[in-house]
Amino acid sequence: METQIQVQTQKVRGNGIKIIIGGGGFGGITCARLLARKARKYKLNAEIILADRNNYHLYYPNLYEVATSEEEFVSIGALKKSIALPYAEILPKGAAFMQGEISEISPENKTVKIGGAQLNFDYLVLAFGSVTDYCGIKGLQEHALVLKSIPDALRIRNRAEFAVQAASQDFKKKLLRIIIGGGGFSGVELAGEMLNLIQILSWKYNYPREKIELLIIEGSNQLLPGMPLHISEWVCGRLKKLGAQIRLENFVAEADRSSVFLNTGEKINYDLLVWTGGVRSADIPFDKAMPSDKKGRLLESAASFCVQGCDFIFAIGDDAHVPDLHNVPVPQTATQAIYEAEYIAEAVMRKARAKQVPPFRPRAFGYIIPVKGKWAVLHLPSGLTWYGFLSWVARRFADLRYFSKLLPFGKAVRMAWFDTELYVKNDE
Ligand SMILES: Cc1cc2nc3c(=O)[nH]c(=O)nc-3n(C[C@H](O)[C@H](O)[C@H](O)COP(=O)(O)OP(=O)(O)OC[C@H]3O[C@@H](n4cnc5c(N)ncnc54)[C@H](O)[C@@H]3O)c2cc1C
């Protein structure tokens, strides 16, 4: 991919430092923003470069809406605008952007290759995010759709529409089945929105709603594994009431182009298969093997939070193995990535000024899980749980809070408001 420096980089003079941030997702953009601000505050001569293969920052939490929108109501352009924020608009003063694929990292030489160009650095922050984990299941990668990017989301939406359109012409077809493999956060949110889409497509193609089945297959004994059981039961009850089928303690052992085979040996035909069963760290192109866990997340040195063996390289978010207070890796979420980025920005600035870096303190965050329409579950670390419309409103405020960190407040309000309008239009 061609590399283009879109913003003029500032040259480091004298004994300044050069910091490269690989990946401009939740962790990367937060780190860039705070590093630029702290460099100004400490009057540090720092060149900060954020590199990403895309020229926009993707707001994943709204990707389900793109995957389940209906073209009659919302244009693709409007949808893209609602979740893709161009770096040219959100990059902080004092940081530069470089578009390109990071293809090689040499800790020994302190260099990275971005597109064709080789750049040296003093500090490197890795925030490449994650990729879908197919868990070694035969046939899954070839036949299942996933939800990790705008093209993925549009593929799901188009394939769902095509499946209903085709079924409406096939008078012999008894049932159209959409399977979502994995009943974690992604599977549950997607299922909720997919129920909307099914309703709309059934109306649009005059195809009986009762002939469309949405089936969630989850390997553990509850939806949203890891969440308190009562939340899982509420969500399960809501999805069932809205017409979803749910199979717990069943996992997909194999898939081909029209069926999945469960661990029980049962074969289930499908028209559309979406895999939301897990993620693993994106491949990080080090020129030598680095210590990582089984999900590919880089191991951090406990004392300084840098990647083991390199006290000038840091990993954030989905790329980092960060143990919580019970020594269990923290979940791969945007809130965790932002929290770690806040710490790392301060750590880099302290290292650069030869100051001591305080230890990282893991923190638990709450969750807001929307499940179709203006309904969500809000669960706080204190154990407090709310269901319903107010939790959905809280989610819209969380969106606004995030946008307002990146955009001028007025624009952030317009963006959050515009999204809400757009997505609500899509709700039947
Ligand atoms: C559909 C969906 C919904 C989600 N909803 C929520 C939610 O509601 N709340 C929540 O807390 N979390 C949510 N998450 C999880 C959350 O999005 C991730 O945990 C978070 O994005 C991780 O942040 P990150 O900075 O590690 O990586 P990302 O935000 O994924 O950013 C990685 C960046 O690196 C770039 N990149 C990758 N490889 C390269 C390379 N080789 N060269 C150059 N650039 C590269 C990518 O283009 C991307 O911009 C959701 C995830 C998905 C998929």
Ligand as a Chemical Component Dictionary entry (heavy atoms), coordinates in Angstrom:
data_LIG
# 
_chem_comp.id                   LIG 
_chem_comp.type                 NON-POLYMER 
_chem_comp.pdbx_formal_charge   0 
_chem_comp.three_letter_code    LIG 
# 
loop_
_chem_comp_atom.comp_id 
_chem_comp_atom.atom_id 
_chem_comp_atom.alt_atom_id 
_chem_comp_atom.type_symbol 
_chem_comp_atom.charge 
_chem_comp_atom.model_Cartn_x 
_chem_comp_atom.model_Cartn_y 
_chem_comp_atom.model_Cartn_z 
_chem_comp_atom.pdbx_ordinal 
LIG C1  C1  C 0 -18.360 -5.053 16.248 1  
LIG C2  C2  C 0 -17.595 -4.675 17.499 2  
LIG C3  C3  C 0 -18.244 -3.962 18.511 3  
LIG C4  C4  C 0 -17.559 -3.597 19.670 4  
LIG N1  N1  N 0 -18.242 -2.904 20.633 5  
LIG C5  C5  C 0 -17.586 -2.510 21.755 6  
LIG C6  C6  C 0 -18.237 -1.735 22.756 7  
LIG O1  O1  O 0 -19.429 -1.412 22.653 8  
LIG N2  N2  N 0 -17.511 -1.344 23.838 9  
LIG C7  C7  C 0 -16.197 -1.677 24.001 10 
LIG O2  O2  O 0 -15.580 -1.292 25.018 11 
LIG N3  N3  N 0 -15.548 -2.430 23.082 12 
LIG C8  C8  C 0 -16.203 -2.841 21.958 13 
LIG N4  N4  N 0 -15.552 -3.594 21.013 14 
LIG C9  C9  C 0 -14.160 -3.987 21.234 15 
LIG C10 C10 C 0 -13.240 -2.826 20.879 16 
LIG O3  O3  O 0 -13.578 -2.306 19.616 17 
LIG C11 C11 C 0 -11.775 -3.242 20.872 18 
LIG O4  O4  O 0 -11.465 -3.881 22.083 19 
LIG C12 C12 C 0 -10.915 -1.993 20.687 20 
LIG O5  O5  O 0 -11.137 -1.471 19.395 21 
LIG C13 C13 C 0 -9.435  -2.304 20.871 22 
LIG O6  O6  O 0 -8.728  -1.115 20.670 23 
LIG P1  P1  P 0 -7.256  -1.173 20.034 24 
LIG O7  O7  O 0 -6.726  0.213  20.100 25 
LIG O8  O8  O 0 -6.490  -2.266 20.700 26 
LIG O9  O9  O 0 -7.470  -1.616 18.523 27 
LIG P2  P2  P 0 -8.430  -1.080 17.371 28 
LIG O10 O10 O 0 -9.386  -0.093 17.892 29 
LIG O11 O11 O 0 -8.966  -2.286 16.686 30 
LIG O12 O12 O 0 -7.421  -0.326 16.387 31 
LIG C14 C14 C 0 -6.437  -0.995 15.661 32 
LIG C15 C15 C 0 -5.967  -0.086 14.549 33 
LIG O13 O13 O 0 -4.747  -0.594 14.026 34 
LIG C16 C16 C 0 -4.759  -0.530 12.605 35 
LIG N5  N5  N 0 -3.811  -1.561 12.139 36 
LIG C17 C17 C 0 -3.858  -2.880 12.410 37 
LIG N6  N6  N 0 -2.783  -3.512 11.885 38 
LIG C18 C18 C 0 -2.048  -2.560 11.258 39 
LIG C19 C19 C 0 -0.824  -2.580 10.531 40 
LIG N7  N7  N 0 -0.115  -3.706 10.353 41 
LIG N8  N8  N 0 -0.363  -1.414 10.020 42 
LIG C20 C20 C 0 -1.048  -0.251 10.205 43 
LIG N9  N9  N 0 -2.197  -0.183 10.900 44 
LIG C21 C21 C 0 -2.698  -1.312 11.424 45 
LIG C22 C22 C 0 -6.203  -0.746 12.238 46 
LIG O14 O14 O 0 -6.509  -0.188 10.966 47 
LIG C23 C23 C 0 -6.942  -0.026 13.377 48 
LIG O15 O15 O 0 -7.203  1.318  13.064 49 
LIG C24 C24 C 0 -16.212 -3.955 19.835 50 
LIG C25 C25 C 0 -15.547 -4.668 18.814 51 
LIG C26 C26 C 0 -16.236 -5.018 17.655 52 
LIG C27 C27 C 0 -15.523 -5.769 16.553 53 
# 
loop_
_chem_comp_bond.comp_id 
_chem_comp_bond.atom_id_1 
_chem_comp_bond.atom_id_2 
_chem_comp_bond.value_order 
_chem_comp_bond.pdbx_ordinal 
LIG C1  C2  SING 1  
LIG C2  C3  SING 2  
LIG C2  C26 DOUB 3  
LIG C3  C4  DOUB 4  
LIG C4  N1  SING 5  
LIG C4  C24 SING 6  
LIG N1  C5  DOUB 7  
LIG C5  C6  SING 8  
LIG C5  C8  SING 9  
LIG C6  O1  DOUB 10 
LIG C6  N2  SING 11 
LIG N2  C7  SING 12 
LIG C7  O2  DOUB 13 
LIG C7  N3  SING 14 
LIG N3  C8  DOUB 15 
LIG C8  N4  SING 16 
LIG N4  C9  SING 17 
LIG N4  C24 SING 18 
LIG C9  C10 SING 19 
LIG C10 O3  SING 20 
LIG C10 C11 SING 21 
LIG C11 O4  SING 22 
LIG C11 C12 SING 23 
LIG C12 O5  SING 24 
LIG C12 C13 SING 25 
LIG C13 O6  SING 26 
LIG O6  P1  SING 27 
LIG P1  O7  DOUB 28 
LIG P1  O8  SING 29 
LIG P1  O9  SING 30 
LIG O9  P2  SING 31 
LIG P2  O10 DOUB 32 
LIG P2  O11 SING 33 
LIG P2  O12 SING 34 
LIG O12 C14 SING 35 
LIG C14 C15 SING 36 
LIG C15 O13 SING 37 
LIG C15 C23 SING 38 
LIG O13 C16 SING 39 
LIG C16 N5  SING 40 
LIG C16 C22 SING 41 
LIG N5  C17 SING 42 
LIG N5  C21 SING 43 
LIG C17 N6  DOUB 44 
LIG N6  C18 SING 45 
LIG C18 C19 SING 46 
LIG C18 C21 DOUB 47 
LIG C19 N7  SING 48 
LIG C19 N8  DOUB 49 
LIG N8  C20 SING 50 
LIG C20 N9  DOUB 51 
LIG N9  C21 SING 52 
LIG C22 O14 SING 53 
LIG C22 C23 SING 54 
LIG C23 O15 SING 55 
LIG C24 C25 DOUB 56 
LIG C25 C26 SING 57 
LIG C26 C27 SING 58 
# 
